[in-house]
Amino acid sequence: MSIDPEELQKYNEHAGVKEVLQGGKQKGRNSLASEILSQDQYKQNIVDGLLRIQRQKIPMTDEETGETILQEFVRLENGTGQWKKVSDISDKEWEEMKSGGVVNEEGAEEILTHLQSVSNNNISLSNLTKKQINDIGRNSTLSLQSKLINNKEQYGIDSTDDIEWVLMSIIVPNVQGSLNKAKNGSLVGELLRETKLVGSLDDQDEEKSGGLLSFN
């Protein structure tokens, strides 16, 4: 199962939620080499977390080549507990699985795109000061927080708890991880450790002001 590293990297950079869900370019049949080269595991972790997809990768032997591959399986949400190869999942089954997500596919796409833009900026951040990097992390998090609040129905968000989970489990750790790649990024942890949830999304005034996160 040969793979062109540059082609794979280009594919992964532009892959959206649908492509990530369905196992990427290899459709869930990755050689050990391509798994290492893909550098795209973070996207899959984000999408699976947001849509609450249960996925596992099992080493198997390719019947044609004898090569060891990592075959992706996902757990069906039909009450059977069955695990199925991603390449064998029907559109209807994908829709059933996605329906249990913290956000819908549009919301997941928005979050993925935002976090990708932060990740792509780590090279340009390398010459900035600690304060400048902190400001970027703060503004990026608040910007996405505001978008989720203002578009919660469009993004399939049901409750305050869901937005808080997305912020603290997905957005903050990934913003921190991206900024840590910058020259002074190790210091950004101070900013993100100070992030606290305040207020309630049920308060319309707070929704308009976007006051969910507080940075000391």
PyMOL commands that set and color helices and strands:
alter all, ss='L'
color gray80, all
select helices_A, chain A and resi 5-14+17-21+24-26+32-38+41-51+86-88+91-98+105-120+124-127+130-150+160-179+185-193+204-209
alter helices_A, ss='H'
color red, helices_A
select strands_A, chain A and resi 29-31+55-61+68-75+83-85+196-197+213-214
alter strands_A, ss='S'
color yellow, strands_A
deselect
rebuild
show_as cartoon
